[in-house]
Amino acid sequence: MAIEVDTKDCTALSDTEMEEMAQISTHGGAVEYTVGLISKQAGEWVLATQVRDNGRLMAYSFFTLERVGGTPAILIGLASVKRHSRRSTALRAMVSDQLRRAVLAFPDEDVLVGAMMAEPAAYEAYSSLDSVVPRPGYRASGEDRAWGRRLVKRMGPAGTYADREFRIEGEGSVPLVIDHEALDSESIPEEISELFAGLDPSRGDCLVVHGWAMAEFLEKLAP
């Protein structure tokens, strides 16, 4: 059976669905997202995407489509991908569905995609985006740093933010990141891994990452 993707309002999530979401992180996830935490996130975010394979939940993500300072944006909150042989396919399907929805919400506009990440494999979620920040070998501009601060203000991660490094030093709470682990860790470019050097996810450390989905690219995804 093909992978199925469904996005719905968070208010429509059932208790059973949220229990399924919690089970993903108890089977090899980098952090554990409890039912209580997931229920809280459902109350704070607008939309939730679920990816299923043969009816079994493979990935999920809380997100919202909104304008940040007038700029169209997809803001991705807590997200998790089950450790499974098709994990990369599930991650791409999840992000693609969110990008397609951005086309309908913001036709003919470039869209910023913002999220937090605590492990290098999560950068795979941004593989189709342009001008990802931070990225190896790139010196962030003042506007890049301003976007980092805007995202921190909007998404409210707990901890101290260093805007030149795009890093959150956590305070012991669970980081609400894109939780994804590569099937083959050796496939991750060393320079991407270096961006995460010194981060401690168990403390709540993470990177604040943004990239751009350009209008020309989004147009190809339009239903």
C-alpha positions, 0 to 999 in steps of 0.5 A, spaced: 500 500 500 502 507 498 504 511 503 498 516 505 498 523 508 493 526 512 492 533 514 487 536 519 485 541 524 488 539 531 482 540 534 479 534 530 485 529 533 482 524 537 485 521 543 487 514 539 491 518 534 495 522 540 496 516 543 499 513 536 503 519 536 506 518 543 508 511 541 513 513 535 518 516 540 518 510 545 521 506 539 527 509 538 526 516 538 531 521 540 527 524 545 520 522 548 514 525 547 508 523 552 501 523 550 500 529 555 505 533 551 502 532 545 495 533 547 498 540 549 501 541 543 495 540 539 492 545 543 497 550 541 498 549 534 493 549 528 494 543 523 497 536 524 500 532 519 500 524 519 503 519 515 501 512 515 504 506 511 499 500 511 495 504 516 500 504 521 503 511 523 510 513 521 510 520 522 507 526 524 508 534 525 504 540 528 504 546 524 501 552 522 501 557 516 501 564 517 504 571 516 510 573 520 511 580 519 507 580 513 511 574 510 508 567 508 511 562 513 510 555 515 512 554 522 513 547 524 513 545 531 513 538 534 514 533 529 517 525 529 518 520 524 518 513 526 525 509 526 523 505 520 526 503 513 522 508 510 523 513 514 526 518 509 520 517 505 515 518 510 519 525 512 519 527 505 511 526 504 510 530 510 513 536 508 511 535 501 504 535 504 505 542 508 508 545 502 502 543 497 498 547 503 502 553 502 501 554 495 493 554 496 494 559 502 500 563 499 499 563 491 505 566 487 509 568 494 515 565 496 514 562 503 519 561 509 519 555 513 521 555 520 523 549 525 527 547 530 532 541 530 536 537 535 540 532 530 543 533 523 538 528 520 533 533 521 536 537 515 533 532 510 526 535 511 529 542 508 532 538 502 527 541 497 528 548 500 533 554 498 537 559 502 537 554 509 540 558 515 544 556 518 548 552 513 555 550 512 560 555 509 555 561 510 556 567 514 549 569 516 546 576 514 543 581 519 536 579 516 538 572 517 539 573 524 533 577 525 529 571 522 532 567 527 529 572 533 522 572 530 522 565 530 524 564 537 519 569 539 513 566 535 515 559 537 517 560 544 523 555 545 525 554 553 532 557 554 537 562 552 538 564 544 544 565 541 542 569 535 549 569 531 549 561 532 542 560 531 542 556 537 538 555 543 541 553 550 536 549 553 533 549 560 532 542 561 525 541 558 524 537 552 526 540 545 520 541 540 524 539 534 523 535 528 525 528 531 528 524 525 534 519 525 538 517 518 537 510 516 545 511 515 548 515 519 554 515 514 550 519 509 550 525 513 555 530 510 560 531 516 559 539 515 552 538 517 554 534 523 558 540 525 553 545 526 550 540 531 557 539 535 556 540 542 548 540 542 545 536 548 538 534 546 536 532 553 538 539 556 533 542 550 539 544 546 537 545 539 538 549 532 533 554 530 533 553 522 529 556 516 529 556 509 525 558 503 520 555 498 520 559 492 514 561 488 516 557 482 518 551 486 511 551 490 507 552 483 509 545 481 506 542 487 499 545 486 494 540 486 
